[in-house]
Amino acid sequence: MGIELELGALLLIQLTASSLFTKFEVGTAAWKRILKWLILDGITLLLFIWISHWALLFPLLIIVLGTSVHFIICKKYGIDSIHATPRKKLYELRGWKWDE
């Protein structure tokens, strides 16, 4: 199997992560979210050229690190790391405008 494995895994990761973390990205511009995924995909596919299927470790490492940082920051600022509540605290932390 060639690069299809990486492409399928990246698609699955993006679909899952987008569904699970969308509530934390409400105020983020679409271009920033798209750019984040393009960078992750690009690095993974470049790594595939050099290290073959071991390249899939890169997005997995990023997910583990990102999720760890997510839980630490949410706990530090008193935000529920699963439900993104209270919303007002999340908006203040991210610098988004809070409309009541």
Phi, psi and omega per residue, in radians:
M1 nan 2.387 -3.116
G2 -1.641 -2.387 -3.059
I3 -1.239 -0.152 -3.134
E4 -1.017 -0.627 3.131
L5 -1.073 -0.799 3.127
E6 -1.123 -0.777 -3.133
L7 -1.099 -0.744 3.106
G8 -1.128 -0.748 -3.142
A9 -1.143 -0.734 3.118
L10 -1.108 -0.698 3.095
L11 -1.084 -0.808 3.124
L12 -1.081 -0.744 3.121
I13 -1.082 -0.803 -3.116
Q14 -1.133 -0.748 3.121
L15 -1.098 -0.789 -3.119
T16 -1.169 -0.877 -3.096
A17 -1.127 -0.710 3.122
S18 -1.086 -0.683 3.137
S19 -1.216 -0.740 -3.067
L20 -1.314 -0.639 -3.000
F21 -1.872 0.184 -3.102
T22 -1.068 -0.562 -3.120
K23 -1.191 -0.326 3.100
F24 -1.593 -0.080 -3.080
E25 -2.060 0.320 -3.046
V26 -0.966 -0.768 -3.071
G27 -1.630 0.037 -3.141
T28 -1.411 2.356 3.141
A29 -1.070 2.516 -3.109
A30 -1.039 -0.680 -3.110
W31 -1.105 -0.570 3.112
K32 -1.215 -0.715 3.113
R33 -1.143 -0.744 3.120
I34 -1.119 -0.772 -3.141
L35 -1.074 -0.692 3.113
K36 -1.017 -0.806 -3.132
W37 -1.225 -0.649 3.112
L38 -1.112 -0.683 3.109
I39 -1.153 -0.810 3.120
L40 -1.041 -0.796 3.133
D41 -1.122 -0.788 -3.110
G42 -1.070 -0.796 3.130
I43 -1.117 -0.748 3.139
T44 -1.080 -0.774 -3.130
L45 -1.209 -0.599 3.037
L46 -1.156 -0.714 3.097
L47 -1.095 -0.577 3.115
F48 -1.026 -0.638 3.139
I49 -1.055 -0.663 -3.057
W50 -1.618 -0.644 -3.002
I51 -2.179 0.255 3.069
S52 1.022 -2.403 -3.024
H53 -1.203 -0.221 3.062
W54 -1.100 -0.288 3.124
A55 -1.042 -0.428 3.130
L56 -1.165 -0.271 3.072
L57 -1.185 -0.500 -3.128
F58 -1.060 -0.972 3.129
P59 -1.110 -0.571 3.101
L60 -1.143 -0.709 3.092
L61 -1.109 -0.763 3.117
I62 -1.072 -0.712 3.123
I63 -1.117 -0.790 -3.138
V64 -1.110 -0.821 3.130
L65 -1.114 -0.808 -3.132
G66 -1.089 -0.724 3.125
T67 -1.169 -0.677 3.101
S68 -1.095 -0.828 3.116
V69 -1.094 -0.706 3.118
H70 -0.977 -0.879 -3.122
F71 -1.137 -0.680 -3.139
I72 -1.138 -0.825 -3.120
I73 -1.157 -0.746 3.124
C74 -1.051 -0.764 3.138
K75 -1.132 -0.734 -3.124
K76 -1.052 -0.666 -3.077
Y77 -1.754 0.165 3.055
G78 1.242 0.605 3.135
I79 -1.925 2.359 3.079
D80 -1.166 2.083 -3.020
S81 -1.301 -0.164 3.109
I82 -1.770 -0.773 -3.024
H83 -1.751 -0.091 -3.140
A84 1.019 0.758 3.113
T85 -2.144 2.661 -0.132
P86 -1.215 2.415 -3.065
R87 -1.060 -0.661 -3.094
K88 -1.060 -0.727 3.109
K89 -1.114 -0.717 3.125
L90 -1.084 -0.788 -3.141
Y91 -1.102 -0.729 3.121
E92 -1.115 -0.748 3.135
L93 -1.073 -0.745 -3.096
R94 -1.437 -0.171 -3.138
G95 1.366 0.426 3.127
W96 -1.597 2.748 3.124
K97 -1.344 2.266 3.126
W98 -1.693 2.026 3.085
D99 -1.812 2.148 -3.125
E100 -1.630 nan nan
